[in-house]
């Protein structure tokens, strides 16, 4: 080997080692960011559970505690979204994006929530039909909160295309989705329409197919609320 080549080879080898070190540090940083993001998502989920428990235990009367939870959620959502933007490639699963989306909804950031529901739904398309349909139904709920009822109806229509109806979970989701559709139709017109009546009738029919007592009770209670509205009987 020509002696003049040795320094060049040593330099190249040193560059390769340096590049490998940079890649390793970058990978470690990515792993750390992802771990921190997943921890933040878990914390947001737990915070939602605490808030639901507080509402159940005290009937939502502890305003100071709920305000503190809302402020904490806003900070955590902002931190999670910042971490999410810092990570390259696939960041979260459909379920984790759904947790973030729900947290954004509760924090009042409906635009960000909708963007996250879209990501959750796109990923859910590669999983079970029930999960995908549930994601579409959740996105429809976000559209409803935004007052965008045409988009809500389109999302629900997609959910109804996907939902399997041959087992209890599917039948429950189908009935609740039809109830959502009826509610959206009512909100869009503030009175009974043929679309509202059709959606409510379908929901009532599907409710009869739900097998488990717990699911049937939830569907029945939801439909009773809708039927109690003026002119909805």
N, C-alpha and C positions, 0 to 999 in steps of 0.2 A: 504493500500500500504506500502510495506517495505520502511522505511525511507532511506535505503542505495541506493535505486533505484533513488530517487529524483535527486541527483547530476548528475547521468548518463543521466536522461531525460532532465535536464536543459542543459547539454552539447550538447546532440543531437539536441535539439531545437535551440541552438545557432549556431550550424553548419549548420542547415537547413536555418536559417535566413541569415547567411553569404553566403551560396551557392546561395540563391535567389538573394542577392544583387549583387553577381558576374555576374549571368546570366542577370540581369537587366542592369548592366553597359555594359556588352558585347553587349546586344541587342541595347542599346542606341548608342554604338560605331558603330555597323553595320549600323544602320539607318543613322547616321551622315555621314559615309563613302559613303553610297548609295546616299544620298542627294547631297553630294559634287560631286560624279561621274555624276549624272544626270545633275547637273548644268554645269559641264565641257562639257558634250555631247551637251547640248543646246548651250553653248558658241561656240563650234566648228561648229555647224550648222550655227549659226549667222555669224561666221567668213567666212564661205564658201559663204554665201549670199552676204556679203560685197565684197568679192573678185570678185564674178561674176558681181556685179554691177559696180565695178571699171573697170573691163575689158570691160563692155558694154559702160560705159560712156566715157572712155578715150582710148578705143582701145588697152588696155594693154600696153600703153606707159609709165605709171608711174612706172618705175623700182624700185625706192627706196621704194615706198609704198608696192609694191608687195613683195619685199624682206623682209620688216618688217612683213608683214602678214605671209609669209612662216616661218620666225623665230618664230613668236608667235605661229603658228600652231604646230610646232615641240615641243615647250615647253608644250603646252596644251595636245598634244597627249601623251607625256611621262608621264605627271601627271595623265591623265585619265587611262592609262594602269597600272600605279602603284596602283591607287585606285581600279581598277578592280581586280587586283591580291590579294588585301587585303580583299576582300569581299568573304565570303563563300556562296555556293549555287548559285542560279540563280541571275545573276547580272543585266542584261539588257534585253530589248525586241529585237526582230529581227530588228526593225527599228533603234533602238539606236546603235546596233552593226554595222548596215549598215552605220550610220553616222560616227562612229569611223573608219570603214574600208575605207570609202571615204577620210577621213582626212589623214589617213596613206598613201593612194595612192598619195594624193597631196603633202604630205611631202616627198615622194620618198621611203618610207619603204614598198616595195611591198610584202616582206615575211610576215610581220605583217599584212598587209592589207588582204592577202590571208587567213591567219588564222582566221581573224575576219569575212571575207565573209563566210567562212565555218560555223562559229557559227550562223551568221545571217540566212543563208540558212537552217540550221538544225531547227532553231526555226520557220522560215517561213513555214515549212512543216506542222505545226499545225494550220496555218491560211488559208487565201484565196489562191486559185490557182494562181490568178494574182500576188499576192505578192510573192509567192514562185517562180514563173517563172521569175519575175523581179529580184529576188535575184540571181538566177542561171545565168541570163544574165549579171548581174553586176560582178559576180565572173568570168564569161567568159572574160569580159573586163580586169580584173586583170591578168588573164592568158595571155591575148594578150600582155599586157604591159611587162610582164616577158619574152615574146618570146616563151612561151610554147603553141604552136598552137594546138598540139594534145589534150591537156587538155582543151583548149578553145573550140574546136569542141565538146568534150564530154559534157562540161557544157551546150553548146547551144543545143545539141541534147536533153539533159534532159529538158531544158526550153521548147523546142518544143513539148515534150511529155505532158507537164503540161498545157500549155497555152490554156485557153478556147477561142474559136474563134466566139462565138455567140453574142458578144457585142463589142462596139467600142474600149474599152480599150484593150480587148483581141486581136482584129484584128490589132490594132496599135502595140502592143507588138510583135505579131507574125511577122509582116512585118519588124520591126526593128531588131528582132532577126535573121531573114534570111539575112538582110543586114550585120549584124555583122559576120555571118557565111561566107558570100561571102568575106568580108574584110579579115577574118582570112585565108581563102583558098588562097587569093591573096598574103598575106604576107608570107605564108609558101612556096610559089613556085615562086613568083615574075612574074607570067605570068598567062594567062587564062588557066584553067583546066576544065575538065567536072564537077568537084565538084563546082568550082566557078560559072560556067555558070548555073548549076542547082540551086544553092542557090540564085543567082541574079534573075533568072527567077521566082522563087517562091516568092521572095520579091516583084517583080514588080506585080505579080498576086495578092498578098495579099494587096498591097497598094491600089488597085482599090476597095477593100472592106471597107477601112477605111471611116467612115462617117463624122466625124467632120472636118471642114475646117482647124483648127489649126493642128490637128494630121496629116491630109493628106499633109499639107504643109511641115511639118517636115520630113515625110517619103519621099516625093518627092525630097526634097532638099538633103537628105542623099543619095538617090539612084542616083541622078544626079552627085554627087561627085564621086561615085564609077564608074559610066559609063564614066566619063571624063578621067579615067586613060588610059594610052596607051594600046592598044590592048584589051580594055575591052568593045568594042562596037561591 
